[in-house]
Amino acid sequence: MHSDMTQAIRLLLADDHELIRAGLRSLISGFADVDVVGEARNGHETLVFVDRFSPDIVLLDILMPGMNGLEVLRRIKKEFPSVCVIMLSMNSAEEYVLQAMRSGASGYLVKSDSPKELELAIRAVARKDTYLSAAVSKHVIAGYLSTQAETEKPTGSSYDRLTPRQREVLQLIAEGQSTKQIAATLGLSGKTIESHRTLLMRQLNIHDIASLVRYALNRGLVTAE
């Protein structure tokens, strides 16, 4: 819904829950000058749709199957740097917010936020401002600003040094997929998947699958559902 005089904000919704997408679409249809140009159900589809629909903003769920929102965010910022991303999460914990902001998110909302907050976030990010919702506490912002300089140093966590493909394999392992299933999902050979797994375990200094799953849970890549 938009006027002829104003260039509408093009928005892509990315969430693996159909009801949440439908609710967001319905809500956003009431915002003047904002158009929902597409809905993505997972990380891979999100990247395809960013390329296809050229949105100004992606409203991106942080926890999605196959490729989590943080990994999708990193890839969007690398491949489509002009596209802004607002992360949508159940969790306002500092670690989640900091990871998102360091990876290039322009905004961060929690799913308990009000519809008004969503509209404020979309408009702020469309102006190229950063928006953190009220549920994201002030110490998170302070913590982000004080550590920003450190994150620009070449040294990062072991996870940050993994390749995008290794991070993808890590998430799929943590979701309980076998080597054969991961190979089919990613269109690679089983031998290649084994190679990625060996290298990522070596880089993380983790030596069994159970510990790898615990690591992924602690990083927030998967939930313990």
N, C-alpha and C positions, 0 to 999 in steps of 0.2 A: 504494500500500500504506500504510494508515494505521489507527490505532486510533480507536475511536468517541469516546474522550474528548478527543482533540486535533483541532483544526481543521487540516486538511492544507494545506500550502503548494501553491498552484496555479501550475504552471509551464508556460509556452509555449516550445517549441523553435523557433528560426528559423535555418535553415541551408539553403543550396541543394544540399547533397550528401546524397543519400538514405542512403548508408551511415553517414555521420557522425550523422545524425538517429537512425537505427536503433540505433547504438552508444550514443548518449547516452540514448535512451529505455530501453534495456536496463539500462544502468548505474543510472539514476535510479530504476528500478523496485525496486532493492534498498535505496533510502534510505527509512527510516521516515518517515511523515507528509509525503511529497512526491508529488503527483499531476501527471503530464504531461497537461494538458488539451487540447493541440493541437500540431500541427507545421506550420510555415509554410515555404514553399520560396523566397520572395523578399520584398523589402521591402514591396511593396503588400499582399501576402497577410498579412504580419505585422500591419500596421495594421488590416486587416479582422478578423483573429483576436483581436487585443487587445480590440477593441470587442465581438466576439461571445462570447468565453470569459471575459472579466474575470479574467485571471491576476494573481497577486500579483507574479510575477517573469517577465521575458522573458530567456531565454538567447539572445543575439543575435550571430550571426556578423558580423564587421566588414566582410567583403568579399562582397557579394551583387550579382547582376546587376540592372540596372534602377534600383534605388535602394539605395545602399550603407548599411551598418549605422549609420554615424554620422548620416546624414540621417534614417533611421528612428528612431534614438534621440532626435534633436531633436524630431521630430513626436510621438513617444510622450509625451515630457516636457511638451510643449505641450498636447496633447489629453487625455492621461490621466496627470496629474501624480502620482497616487498609485501608479502601476505602477513597480516597480523594474526596472532593466535591468542585467544582467551581460553585458559584451562578451566575445566569444570570438574570439581572433585567432591567426594563425600568428606574429604579430610582437609582440615586447615593446619595440620602439623607443620612445624617450621621446616623440616627436612623436605617435605613435598614442595612447599612454596619456593624454597631456595633453589631446589633442583630445576623447577619450572622456569624461574626468572633467569637463572644462569644459562639455561638452554635457549633463551630468546623469547619467552612468553611476554606478551604485552599486558596481559591481565590474568587475574586468578579469582574465581568465584567458587563458593561452596554451594552444594545443592540445597542447603537450608536457607540460602539468601532469598530476599524478596524479589518479586517481578520488577519493582522499581530499580533495584540494584543492578539487575541484568541490563535494563535499558541504559542506565548511567554508564555501565562498563562498555557497552557497545559504542555509545556516542564518544566516550573518552578515547577509546582505542582508535576509532575512526579519525579522530583529530591527532593521532600519533602520540597520545599521552599514555602513561602506564596506569593501570587501574587494579588496585587490590581491595577486595571487599572489606567491609567493616568487621566481618567475622575473622579476618586475618589480622592478628593482633599487631600492635605497633612495634613490639620487640622484634617481630619477623622483619619488618621494613628496616629497622635499625641494624639488625644482624646482616641483612642482605647488603646494605650500603657499606658496612664496615668490612665485609669479607669480599666485596667486589674486586678490589685490587688484587687480593690473593688468588682469585679464580683466574685471573688473566696470566698468571705465571704458567710456564710450560708444564710444571709438575701438577698432576691431577690424581684423583683416586684411581685405583686399579680398574674400576668400572669404566671411567672416562677414557682409559687407554684401550679398551676393547673396540674392535671395529663394529660398525653398524650391523654387519652380518652376525658377528659373534654375539652381540646383545640380543639379536632376534632369536638365535639358536638357544641362548640361555633362557629366554622367556618361554619358548616352546617346550624345553626340557622341564622347566618348573611347572608348566601346565599339564605335565604328565604324558606328553607325546613321546612315542618310541622313535628311534633313529629312522625307521622306515616311514613313519607318519610325517616326521619333520622333513625328510627328503621329498616326500610327495607334496607337502605344503609349499615348500620353497622351490620346487622344481630342480633339485640338485640330487647328486648320487649319494647313497648311504655312506660311501667312503669319504666324500667331501664333508658330510655332516660330522662323521667321527673325527675328522681332522680338526674342524672348527671346535668341537667339544674338547678335544685334547688340549688345544692351544688356549682356549678360554679358561679351562681349569688350571692350567699351568700359570697363566697370568694372574689369576685370582688366588693362587696358592690354595686351591680347594681340591681334595682328592677323592671325593665320592659324591654320588648323585644326591643323597639325602642332604649333605651339607650345601650343595649347590642350590637345592630347593629352598633351604633355610635362608641362604644368602639372598635369593630372589624375593622371598617374603619380606625380609628386613629392608630391602631396597624399595619395597612397594611396587615391584613389577607385577606381582600376582597377589591375590587375596587367598586367605585360608578357608575359602568357602568349600 
